[in-house]
Amino acid sequence: MSKNAVEHVLKFYRRFHSSRYVGDRFVMRLNERLNEDHVHQLEQEFGDLIAKGGMEQSGPLKSEQTHLELPRLHFHFVRRSFARLRMMIDRLNEMPLEKDS
């Protein structure tokens, strides 16, 4: 694998871990919790991805059974605009980690 490919993968998983649907919510598992200002920034910048309500950060949702130690960011996703969703993942990965502060 090329150096650029490795860097791309490492950047993609810097804070983002994985995603899934739980009921009617799109759930992103994170390697590290966001601060509330960052959640608000994402909600403002990517509000077009939210079908109703807002973005919430929490622990695992009731029916989840894996990666229970990871924080979650979840919302009612419009289920379209997947390129914008990828942009949002890139944006949250760009936000400073607590250990970087």
C-alpha positions in Angstrom: 0.0 0.0 0.0 1.3 3.4 -0.9 2.2 6.0 1.7 -0.6 8.3 0.5 -3.2 5.4 0.8 -2.0 4.7 4.4 -2.3 8.4 5.3 -5.8 8.6 3.8 -7.0 5.6 5.8 -5.4 6.9 9.0 -7.0 10.3 8.5 -10.5 8.7 7.8 -10.4 6.8 11.1 -8.8 9.5 13.2 -12.0 10.1 15.2 -14.6 8.3 13.1 -14.8 4.6 14.0 -17.9 3.2 12.2 -21.5 3.8 11.5 -24.9 2.0 11.4 -28.6 2.6 11.7 -30.2 2.0 15.0 -34.0 2.2 14.5 -34.6 5.5 12.7 -31.3 7.1 13.7 -27.9 7.1 11.9 -25.3 6.4 14.5 -21.6 7.2 14.1 -19.3 5.6 16.6 -16.3 7.8 17.5 -12.9 7.0 18.8 -13.1 10.1 21.0 -16.0 12.2 22.2 -16.6 15.6 20.6 -17.0 18.7 22.7 -20.4 20.4 22.6 -19.1 23.3 20.5 -18.0 20.8 17.8 -21.3 19.1 17.9 -23.0 22.4 17.4 -20.6 23.3 14.5 -21.4 20.0 12.7 -25.1 20.5 13.2 -24.9 24.0 11.7 -22.7 23.1 8.8 -24.4 19.8 7.9 -28.0 20.6 9.0 -29.1 19.6 5.5 -28.4 16.0 6.4 -30.8 16.1 9.4 -34.4 15.0 8.7 -35.7 16.2 12.0 -34.4 17.2 15.4 -30.7 17.7 15.9 -27.5 15.8 16.5 -27.0 14.2 19.8 -23.9 12.7 21.5 -24.3 9.8 23.8 -23.1 6.4 24.8 -24.5 3.3 23.0 -28.2 3.2 22.1 -30.4 0.5 23.7 -30.2 -2.1 21.0 -26.5 -1.8 20.3 -24.3 -4.7 21.5 -20.8 -4.0 20.1 -18.2 -1.3 20.8 -20.1 -0.2 23.9 -17.1 1.7 25.1 -17.2 4.2 22.2 -19.1 7.5 22.2 -21.8 8.1 19.6 -23.0 11.0 17.5 -26.5 10.3 16.1 -29.3 12.0 14.2 -32.2 11.4 11.9 -30.4 11.2 8.6 -32.2 12.2 5.4 -30.8 9.0 3.8 -29.5 10.8 0.7 -26.6 13.1 0.1 -24.0 10.4 1.0 -21.2 12.6 -0.5 -22.2 15.3 2.1 -22.1 12.6 4.8 -18.6 11.8 3.8 -17.8 15.5 3.9 -19.1 15.6 7.5 -17.0 12.6 8.5 -13.9 14.4 7.0 -14.9 17.5 9.0 -15.3 15.7 12.3 -11.9 14.0 11.7 -10.3 17.5 11.2 -11.5 18.7 14.6 -8.9 18.7 17.3 -8.7 15.7 19.6 -8.5 16.3 23.3 -5.0 14.9 23.4 -4.0 17.4 20.7 -5.0 20.3 23.0 
